[in-house]
Amino acid sequence: MASKEILGHRILGIKGKLIVIEGVPAGVYSQCGEKVVQADVGRAIAALVEDSKRLRRARTISVPVIKFVEEAA
């Protein structure tokens, strides 16, 4: 069981687009710091991204894209 509750962001990649969902309640495990959401929260997130009207009305942000290049040591 997670030891602490937080409100955070979830970033999803769906059909080649990034969707940011704000204010997602999540638990945080004290031992490893991993964030998890309850099943009902996951279902609510799925419903949000299926709502095409809501997606069209949502504010948008610009996100930089940087290609990873491993530099020789």
N, CA, C and O atoms as CSV, one atom per row, in Angstrom:
chain,resi,resn,atom,element,x,y,z
A,1,MET,N,N,0.837,-1.182,0.000
A,1,MET,CA,C,0.000,0.000,0.000
A,1,MET,C,C,0.881,1.245,0.000
A,1,MET,O,O,1.900,1.300,0.688
A,2,ALA,N,N,0.476,2.237,-0.778
A,2,ALA,CA,C,1.215,3.491,-0.834
A,2,ALA,C,C,1.083,4.208,0.496
A,2,ALA,O,O,0.048,4.122,1.157
A,3,SER,N,N,2.125,4.911,0.882
A,3,SER,CA,C,2.132,5.538,2.197
A,3,SER,C,C,1.729,7.005,2.181
A,3,SER,O,O,1.491,7.586,3.240
A,4,LYS,N,N,1.648,7.616,1.003
A,4,LYS,CA,C,1.374,9.047,0.940
A,4,LYS,C,C,0.524,9.324,-0.291
A,4,LYS,O,O,0.706,8.690,-1.330
A,5,GLU,N,N,-0.403,10.267,-0.179
A,5,GLU,CA,C,-1.239,10.667,-1.319
A,5,GLU,C,C,-0.768,12.016,-1.846
A,5,GLU,O,O,-0.468,12.928,-1.076
A,6,ILE,N,N,-0.709,12.128,-3.168
A,6,ILE,CA,C,-0.342,13.393,-3.802
A,6,ILE,C,C,-1.288,13.660,-4.966
A,6,ILE,O,O,-1.989,12.757,-5.423
A,7,LEU,N,N,-1.305,14.891,-5.439
A,7,LEU,CA,C,-1.956,15.234,-6.696
A,7,LEU,C,C,-0.848,15.494,-7.690
A,7,LEU,O,O,0.037,16.311,-7.437
A,8,GLY,N,N,-0.887,14.818,-8.804
A,8,GLY,CA,C,0.183,14.962,-9.775
A,8,GLY,C,C,-0.346,15.046,-11.190
A,8,GLY,O,O,-1.545,15.218,-11.412
A,9,HIS,N,N,0.550,14.925,-12.132
A,9,HIS,CA,C,0.233,14.951,-13.551
A,9,HIS,C,C,0.474,13.567,-14.134
A,9,HIS,O,O,1.354,12.836,-13.680
A,10,ARG,N,N,-0.296,13.222,-15.121
A,10,ARG,CA,C,-0.053,12.017,-15.902
A,10,ARG,C,C,0.122,12.457,-17.338
A,10,ARG,O,O,-0.671,13.245,-17.852
A,11,ILE,N,N,1.148,11.958,-17.983
A,11,ILE,CA,C,1.407,12.270,-19.384
A,11,ILE,C,C,1.207,10.987,-20.173
A,11,ILE,O,O,1.872,9.980,-19.929
A,12,LEU,N,N,0.282,11.037,-21.119
A,12,LEU,CA,C,-0.058,9.864,-21.900
A,12,LEU,C,C,0.256,10.108,-23.365
A,12,LEU,O,O,0.053,11.213,-23.867
A,13,GLY,N,N,0.740,9.110,-24.043
A,13,GLY,CA,C,0.929,9.173,-25.487
A,13,GLY,C,C,-0.186,8.378,-26.141
A,13,GLY,O,O,-0.242,7.157,-26.000
A,14,ILE,N,N,-1.078,9.058,-26.856
A,14,ILE,CA,C,-2.220,8.395,-27.485
A,14,ILE,C,C,-2.322,8.836,-28.931
A,14,ILE,O,O,-2.440,10.027,-29.218
A,15,LYS,N,N,-2.275,7.877,-29.838
A,15,LYS,CA,C,-2.388,8.139,-31.276
A,15,LYS,C,C,-1.410,9.214,-31.730
A,15,LYS,O,O,-1.768,10.100,-32.505
A,16,GLY,N,N,-0.175,9.134,-31.246
A,16,GLY,CA,C,0.865,10.062,-31.657
A,16,GLY,C,C,0.796,11.436,-31.020
A,16,GLY,O,O,1.549,12.332,-31.404
A,17,LYS,N,N,-0.097,11.620,-30.051
A,17,LYS,CA,C,-0.215,12.913,-29.378
A,17,LYS,C,C,0.009,12.732,-27.884
A,17,LYS,O,O,-0.331,11.699,-27.307
A,18,LEU,N,N,0.587,13.761,-27.270
A,18,LEU,CA,C,0.758,13.759,-25.819
A,18,LEU,C,C,-0.458,14.407,-25.184
A,18,LEU,O,O,-0.937,15.443,-25.645
A,19,ILE,N,N,-0.945,13.793,-24.131
A,19,ILE,CA,C,-2.049,14.358,-23.356
A,19,ILE,C,C,-1.583,14.449,-21.914
A,19,ILE,O,O,-1.119,13.461,-21.344
A,20,VAL,N,N,-1.705,15.631,-21.322
A,20,VAL,CA,C,-1.326,15.847,-19.930
A,20,VAL,C,C,-2.611,15.950,-19.115
A,20,VAL,O,O,-3.482,16.762,-19.428
A,21,ILE,N,N,-2.731,15.148,-18.092
A,21,ILE,CA,C,-3.888,15.201,-17.203
A,21,ILE,C,C,-3.400,15.722,-15.863
A,21,ILE,O,O,-2.531,15.125,-15.229
A,22,GLU,N,N,-3.969,16.844,-15.439
A,22,GLU,CA,C,-3.542,17.500,-14.196
A,22,GLU,C,C,-4.407,17.055,-13.021
A,22,GLU,O,O,-5.552,16.638,-13.194
A,23,GLY,N,N,-3.837,17.153,-11.830
A,23,GLY,CA,C,-4.586,16.914,-10.600
A,23,GLY,C,C,-4.979,15.466,-10.376
A,23,GLY,O,O,-6.027,15.192,-9.792
A,24,VAL,N,N,-4.156,14.541,-10.829
A,24,VAL,CA,C,-4.457,13.114,-10.680
A,24,VAL,C,C,-4.049,12.656,-9.286
A,24,VAL,O,O,-2.884,12.791,-8.910
A,25,PRO,N,N,-4.997,12.113,-8.510
A,25,PRO,CA,C,-4.620,11.594,-7.187
A,25,PRO,C,C,-3.816,10.307,-7.337
A,25,PRO,O,O,-4.198,9.402,-8.079
A,26,ALA,N,N,-2.709,10.245,-6.627
A,26,ALA,CA,C,-1.834,9.064,-6.708
A,26,ALA,C,C,-1.242,8.791,-5.334
A,26,ALA,O,O,-1.081,9.693,-4.511
A,27,GLY,N,N,-0.928,7.546,-5.114
A,27,GLY,CA,C,-0.211,7.158,-3.909
A,27,GLY,C,C,1.266,7.070,-4.225
A,27,GLY,O,O,1.648,6.808,-5.366
A,28,VAL,N,N,2.097,7.288,-3.221
A,28,VAL,CA,C,3.543,7.201,-3.396
A,28,VAL,C,C,4.085,6.222,-2.364
A,28,VAL,O,O,3.850,6.365,-1.164
A,29,TYR,N,N,4.817,5.225,-2.857
A,29,TYR,CA,C,5.449,4.270,-1.952
A,29,TYR,C,C,6.667,4.908,-1.310
A,29,TYR,O,O,7.526,5.457,-2.000
A,30,SER,N,N,6.741,4.836,0.014
A,30,SER,CA,C,7.841,5.476,0.738
A,30,SER,C,C,9.178,4.798,0.478
A,30,SER,O,O,10.209,5.471,0.504
A,31,GLN,N,N,9.201,3.512,0.230
A,31,GLN,CA,C,10.463,2.800,0.057
A,31,GLN,C,C,11.118,3.078,-1.282
A,31,GLN,O,O,12.339,3.209,-1.359
A,32,CYS,N,N,10.305,3.171,-2.359
A,32,CYS,CA,C,10.913,3.327,-3.685
A,32,CYS,C,C,10.509,4.621,-4.393
A,32,CYS,O,O,11.126,4.991,-5.392
A,33,GLY,N,N,9.484,5.311,-3.891
A,33,GLY,CA,C,9.056,6.565,-4.500
A,33,GLY,C,C,8.147,6.400,-5.714
A,33,GLY,O,O,7.765,7.389,-6.339
A,34,GLU,N,N,7.798,5.157,-6.053
A,34,GLU,CA,C,6.937,4.930,-7.211
A,34,GLU,C,C,5.540,5.475,-6.951
A,34,GLU,O,O,4.994,5.353,-5.854
A,35,LYS,N,N,4.973,6.086,-8.004
A,35,LYS,CA,C,3.631,6.649,-7.913
A,35,LYS,C,C,2.654,5.679,-8.564
A,35,LYS,O,O,2.916,5.150,-9.644
A,36,VAL,N,N,1.529,5.452,-7.901
A,36,VAL,CA,C,0.503,4.548,-8.418
A,36,VAL,C,C,-0.866,5.199,-8.279
A,36,VAL,O,O,-1.095,6.006,-7.379
A,37,VAL,N,N,-1.777,4.835,-9.189
A,37,VAL,CA,C,-3.151,5.323,-9.090
A,37,VAL,C,C,-4.075,4.138,-8.820
A,37,VAL,O,O,-3.795,3.010,-9.225
A,38,GLN,N,N,-5.164,4.411,-8.138
A,38,GLN,CA,C,-6.178,3.392,-7.887
A,38,GLN,C,C,-6.872,3.027,-9.195
A,38,GLN,O,O,-6.865,3.816,-10.139
A,39,ALA,N,N,-7.468,1.847,-9.258
A,39,ALA,CA,C,-8.136,1.370,-10.468
A,39,ALA,C,C,-9.244,2.311,-10.918
A,39,ALA,O,O,-9.407,2.545,-12.116
A,40,ASP,N,N,-10.014,2.860,-9.966
A,40,ASP,CA,C,-11.102,3.762,-10.356
A,40,ASP,C,C,-10.565,5.059,-10.960
A,40,ASP,O,O,-11.200,5.644,-11.837
A,41,VAL,N,N,-9.410,5.506,-10.500
A,41,VAL,CA,C,-8.773,6.697,-11.079
A,41,VAL,C,C,-8.308,6.384,-12.497
A,41,VAL,O,O,-8.472,7.203,-13.402
A,42,GLY,N,N,-7.733,5.208,-12.691
A,42,GLY,CA,C,-7.313,4.789,-14.031
A,42,GLY,C,C,-8.488,4.733,-14.998
A,42,GLY,O,O,-8.364,5.145,-16.152
A,43,ARG,N,N,-9.628,4.225,-14.534
A,43,ARG,CA,C,-10.824,4.187,-15.382
A,43,ARG,C,C,-11.322,5.591,-15.702
A,43,ARG,O,O,-11.768,5.855,-16.819
A,44,ALA,N,N,-11.248,6.490,-14.728
A,44,ALA,CA,C,-11.669,7.876,-14.964
A,44,ALA,C,C,-10.746,8.550,-15.983
A,44,ALA,O,O,-11.218,9.314,-16.825
A,45,ILE,N,N,-9.452,8.280,-15.919
A,45,ILE,CA,C,-8.501,8.827,-16.897
A,45,ILE,C,C,-8.831,8.301,-18.285
A,45,ILE,O,O,-8.824,9.060,-19.254
A,46,ALA,N,N,-9.122,7.002,-18.390
A,46,ALA,CA,C,-9.483,6.417,-19.685
A,46,ALA,C,C,-10.726,7.093,-20.255
A,46,ALA,O,O,-10.790,7.359,-21.456
A,47,ALA,N,N,-11.703,7.370,-19.414
A,47,ALA,CA,C,-12.920,8.045,-19.875
A,47,ALA,C,C,-12.619,9.467,-20.338
A,47,ALA,O,O,-13.192,9.936,-21.321
A,48,LEU,N,N,-11.721,10.153,-19.633
A,48,LEU,CA,C,-11.360,11.520,-20.027
A,48,LEU,C,C,-10.747,11.566,-21.419
A,48,LEU,O,O,-11.113,12.422,-22.224
A,49,VAL,N,N,-9.833,10.669,-21.712
A,49,VAL,CA,C,-9.155,10.712,-23.010
A,49,VAL,C,C,-10.044,10.206,-24.138
A,49,VAL,O,O,-9.746,10.447,-25.307
A,50,GLU,N,N,-11.126,9.513,-23.811
A,50,GLU,CA,C,-12.088,9.082,-24.825
A,50,GLU,C,C,-13.095,10.187,-25.155
A,50,GLU,O,O,-13.807,10.092,-26.154
A,51,ASP,N,N,-13.159,11.219,-24.335
A,51,ASP,CA,C,-14.126,12.309,-24.509
A,51,ASP,C,C,-13.592,13.322,-25.523
A,51,ASP,O,O,-12.877,14.254,-25.153
A,52,SER,N,N,-13.937,13.140,-26.800
A,52,SER,CA,C,-13.372,13.985,-27.861
A,52,SER,C,C,-13.780,15.449,-27.716
A,52,SER,O,O,-12.996,16.332,-28.062
A,53,LYS,N,N,-14.981,15.729,-27.217
A,53,LYS,CA,C,-15.393,17.126,-27.007
A,53,LYS,C,C,-14.501,17.793,-25.972
A,53,LYS,O,O,-14.056,18.927,-26.153
A,54,ARG,N,N,-14.249,17.085,-24.901
A,54,ARG,CA,C,-13.408,17.634,-23.834
A,54,ARG,C,C,-11.986,17.864,-24.333
A,54,ARG,O,O,-11.361,18.867,-23.987
A,55,LEU,N,N,-11.469,16.938,-25.147
A,55,LEU,CA,C,-10.122,17.100,-25.697
A,55,LEU,C,C,-10.042,18.323,-26.611
A,55,LEU,O,O,-9.053,19.056,-26.580
A,56,ARG,N,N,-11.069,18.544,-27.418
A,56,ARG,CA,C,-11.053,19.716,-28.312
A,56,ARG,C,C,-11.079,21.030,-27.537
A,56,ARG,O,O,-10.493,22.021,-27.972
A,57,ARG,N,N,-11.760,21.040,-26.385
A,57,ARG,CA,C,-11.871,22.275,-25.584
A,57,ARG,C,C,-10.666,22.500,-24.671
A,57,ARG,O,O,-10.487,23.599,-24.147
A,58,ALA,N,N,-9.857,21.496,-24.481
A,58,ALA,CA,C,-8.744,21.589,-23.523
A,58,ALA,C,C,-7.689,22.583,-24.002
A,58,ALA,O,O,-7.434,22.725,-25.198
A,59,ARG,N,N,-7.086,23.265,-23.032
A,59,ARG,CA,C,-5.983,24.157,-23.384
A,59,ARG,C,C,-4.820,23.313,-23.893
A,59,ARG,O,O,-4.722,22.129,-23.568
A,60,THR,N,N,-3.958,23.901,-24.672
A,60,THR,CA,C,-2.807,23.172,-25.202
A,60,THR,C,C,-1.514,23.848,-24.760
A,60,THR,O,O,-1.488,25.031,-24.420
A,61,ILE,N,N,-0.453,23.066,-24.777
A,61,ILE,CA,C,0.877,23.573,-24.441
A,61,ILE,C,C,1.843,23.136,-25.525
A,61,ILE,O,O,1.569,22.197,-26.272
A,62,SER,N,N,2.963,23.813,-25.606
A,62,SER,CA,C,4.020,23.443,-26.542
A,62,SER,C,C,5.061,22.630,-25.783
A,62,SER,O,O,5.471,22.999,-24.683
A,63,VAL,N,N,5.483,21.520,-26.381
A,63,VAL,CA,C,6.438,20.636,-25.715
A,63,VAL,C,C,7.665,20.473,-26.596
A,63,VAL,O,O,7.536,20.048,-27.744
A,64,PRO,N,N,8.861,20.799,-26.091
A,64,PRO,CA,C,10.069,20.583,-26.888
A,64,PRO,C,C,10.347,19.089,-27.072
A,64,PRO,O,O,10.080,18.286,-26.177
A,65,VAL,N,N,10.871,18.735,-28.208
A,65,VAL,CA,C,11.248,17.350,-28.499
A,65,VAL,C,C,12.751,17.325,-28.753
A,65,VAL,O,O,13.255,18.025,-29.631
A,66,ILE,N,N,13.451,16.518,-27.982
A,66,ILE,CA,C,14.903,16.416,-28.097
A,66,ILE,C,C,15.248,14.973,-28.368
A,66,ILE,O,O,14.814,14.082,-27.637
A,67,LYS,N,N,16.024,14.727,-29.409
A,67,LYS,CA,C,16.441,13.373,-29.744
A,67,LYS,C,C,17.642,12.990,-28.876
A,67,LYS,O,O,18.598,13.754,-28.734
A,68,PHE,N,N,17.566,11.794,-28.305
A,68,PHE,CA,C,18.666,11.297,-27.481
A,68,PHE,C,C,19.829,10.877,-28.374
A,68,PHE,O,O,19.657,10.107,-29.319
A,69,VAL,N,N,20.997,11.388,-28.065
A,69,VAL,CA,C,22.212,10.994,-28.766
A,69,VAL,C,C,23.258,10.690,-27.708
A,69,VAL,O,O,23.634,11.556,-26.918
A,70,GLU,N,N,23.716,9.462,-27.704
A,70,GLU,CA,C,24.742,9.075,-26.723
A,70,GLU,C,C,26.085,9.590,-27.200
A,70,GLU,O,O,26.530,9.286,-28.307
A,71,GLU,N,N,26.714,10.367,-26.354
A,71,GLU,CA,C,28.013,10.951,-26.718
A,71,GLU,C,C,29.128,9.995,-26.329
A,71,GLU,O,O,29.069,9.333,-25.293
A,72,ALA,N,N,30.130,9.937,-27.166
A,72,ALA,CA,C,31.294,9.080,-26.890
A,72,ALA,C,C,32.063,9.657,-25.704
A,72,ALA,O,O,32.264,10.868,-25.609
A,73,ALA,N,N,32.485,8.782,-24.812
A,73,ALA,CA,C,33.211,9.237,-23.621
A,73,ALA,C,C,34.680,9.423,-23.922
A,73,ALA,O,O,35.448,9.804,-23.037
